[in-house]
Amino acid sequence: MPFKKEQLITLQYHNQPAGRYYLDFVVDNKIVVELKMRPKFGYSHIKQVADYLKTTGFRLAILIYFTRDGVKYRRILHPV
């Protein structure tokens, strides 16, 4: 399956560059995969990934957490 690592996306505001994000992975040019090493899921991380979806127009992201208790994940969907 094709993927890109650390893909740069630029945030536009009124057709002017306003910031940039680096996505950990983009799989098959449609799924964002974001990796975190945290003890638990946090709202700020979920919001960050939701913003990535809104900016890119992608519909699905997978947020993966590496914790002391093992690997946990959450799917995040962006409605069209």
C-alpha positions in Angstrom: 0.0 0.0 0.0 1.5 3.4 -1.0 2.3 5.9 1.8 4.1 9.2 2.4 6.0 10.0 5.5 6.0 13.4 7.1 3.9 15.0 4.4 3.8 18.8 4.5 0.5 20.5 4.1 0.0 24.3 4.0 -2.9 26.0 5.8 -4.4 28.8 3.6 -6.4 31.8 4.9 -7.9 34.1 2.3 -5.6 32.4 -0.3 -2.5 33.3 1.7 -0.2 30.8 3.5 -1.1 30.9 7.2 0.8 27.9 8.6 1.9 24.4 7.9 1.4 21.0 9.3 3.5 17.8 9.0 1.4 14.7 8.8 3.2 11.6 10.2 1.9 9.4 7.4 -0.6 9.6 4.5 -1.7 6.2 3.4 -3.0 5.6 -0.1 -3.3 9.4 -0.5 -6.5 9.4 1.6 -5.9 8.3 5.2 -4.0 10.3 7.7 -2.1 8.2 10.4 -0.8 10.2 13.3 1.5 8.7 16.0 1.7 9.8 19.6 3.5 8.6 22.7 1.1 9.6 25.5 -0.4 7.8 28.5 -4.0 8.4 27.2 -6.0 10.1 24.4 -6.4 13.8 24.8 -9.0 16.1 23.3 -6.3 18.4 21.9 -4.8 15.5 19.9 -8.1 14.5 18.5 -8.9 18.1 17.6 -5.4 18.4 15.9 -6.1 15.4 13.7 -9.6 16.7 13.0 -8.1 19.9 11.8 -5.7 17.9 9.5 -8.8 16.3 7.9 -10.5 19.5 7.4 -7.5 21.1 5.8 -6.7 18.2 3.5 -10.2 17.2 2.6 -9.5 13.6 3.6 -12.3 11.7 5.4 -10.4 9.3 7.7 -7.6 9.5 10.2 -6.2 7.0 12.6 -4.7 8.3 15.8 -2.3 5.8 17.3 -1.1 6.0 20.9 1.9 4.1 22.3 1.3 3.7 26.0 2.7 1.7 28.9 -0.3 -0.6 28.6 0.2 -1.2 24.9 -0.9 0.3 21.6 -4.3 2.1 21.4 -6.0 3.7 18.5 -8.9 5.8 17.5 -10.5 6.4 14.1 -11.5 10.0 13.4 -13.9 10.8 10.6 -14.5 14.0 8.9 -18.0 14.4 7.4 -18.3 15.5 3.8 
